[in-house]
Amino acid sequence: MREDFAANLVSGLLEARTGQQLTRDRHWRIETALAGLMREQGIENADQLARRLLQPGQEALAEAVVEALLNNETYFFRDRPLFDQLSQKILPALAARRGDTRRLAIWSAGCSTGQEALSLAMIFAEQRMRWAGWTIEIVATDVSRSAIASARKGAYSQFQVQRGLGVQQMLTCFEEAREGWRVDPALHRAVRFEVHNVLDPAPRPGRFDLVLCRNVLLYFDSTTRGRALDRIGDALADDGFLMLGGGESPAAHSNRFVTCRANTNFFQHAPSRAATAPGKDSIPIRPSLSANSLKSNLSTFR
Ligand SMILES: C[S@@+](CC[C@H](N)C(=O)[O-])C[C@H]1O[C@@H](n2cnc3c(N)ncnc32)[C@H](O)[C@@H]1O
């Protein structure tokens, strides 16, 4: 059995289960990503790995291979300027649009170990006064079982909490624990974490005012990006917002979305679908609230 057969087998497995593509020029990643797992399993080389995977009853190994190949890179408030835009322009626009029901449903798709969704929860805690009396549902999903298991624990290492959070914010939202830093229980309870593939129909409640799908589409081919964007489009409210990662765009993969004027990296349904045309950004940028006010506002979720 040849090495490239093993690489094709493994990348085929990854693609079948997650849609993520490991193109030939990135096959080198397989060896690095699987080195630890192979050592653990006493597997000496790619050839042996492929033979094991082809045997019946190797589901646990197959799942571990897929998990090891997924890129779970994330951190709190990744691309901070976009979170500022979200907090200061997009959320106020949604608040105006949902003033009648006072409900917001938000989906963080491909949330990895939860930092993105918890960053959102922190924003709502910071803005407690604005959101008093509102029901905010944050659903965070990932295809990776281990990432979701970790998010559900709500414990982060020193390195993880230092990435993206200022010292004050870190001390406000986390407490030191045996396993590292434990997120404030009220913030953690504000997010529902679920295993879910973004290529499947959206999770409950099925209709979202805001969807974040950041740094997930990168490793899909164009057709698969279109499929994922279709799923998201089906679940996004007519006047809702889609937030992608810095530099990501649905253009070329889907014609269902248009860029929000003055809010790059945020998208809305193309006019044929949207009930409300993408509005001009009329809400001025306000400075973020201080960490102290965040502390006193954590009770939003209590
Ligand atoms: C690079 S991380 C990005 C995490 C976070 N969104 C951020 O931007 O910081 C990409 C995540 O997408 C997840 N992912 C990959 N394919 C997926 C799929 N088909 N459905 C759901 N999640 C997927 C991976 O497991 C990984 O946790």
The ligand as a Gaussian input file, in Angstrom:
#p B3LYP/6-31G(d) Opt

LIG

0 1
 C      -10.417000      27.527000      12.666000
 S      -11.772000      27.054000      13.710000
 C      -12.649000      28.596000      13.819000
 C      -13.303000      28.785000      15.174000
 C      -14.023000      30.126000      15.339000
 N      -15.156000      30.214000      14.466000
 C      -13.083000      31.268000      15.102000
 O      -13.143000      31.901000      14.046000
 O      -12.245000      31.531000      15.960000
 C      -12.780000      26.133000      12.563000
 C      -13.778000      25.232000      13.257000
 O      -14.709000      24.766000      12.283000
 C      -15.050000      23.435000      12.617000
 N      -15.627000      22.772000      11.444000
 C      -14.989000      22.287000      10.371000
 N      -15.863000      21.737000       9.523000
 C      -17.092000      21.881000      10.069000
 C      -18.403000      21.503000       9.675000
 N      -18.637000      20.871000       8.543000
 N      -19.440000      21.809000      10.492000
 C      -19.211000      22.461000      11.668000
 N      -17.989000      22.822000      12.106000
 C      -16.942000      22.548000      11.306000
 C      -13.729000      22.844000      13.095000
 O      -13.937000      21.691000      13.887000
 C      -13.128000      24.005000      13.876000
 O      -13.441000      23.937000      15.236000

